[in-house]
């Protein structure tokens, strides 16, 4: 599984990536600090699952980003944190 982590806290992204990459069938292919970065990475990387922080920085929150992402990439599964 190729996973993208979206969270505005670098320490959270790093901790999640460490735990996920320790699994033999999972790989973090990227991370994003805000909604616009999520869309950029979704266009560039092969993503199966997105771990989405629900409370992203000012502007577009995690739920709004998830809605837009699912419209553009319905095949990506989203897990909201």
PyMOL commands that set and color helices and strands:
alter all, ss='L'
color gray80, all
select helices_A, chain A and resi 10-21+35-44+62-72
alter helices_A, ss='H'
color red, helices_A
select strands_A, chain A and resi 2-6+27-32+49-52+77-80
alter strands_A, ss='S'
color yellow, strands_A
deselect
rebuild
show_as cartoon
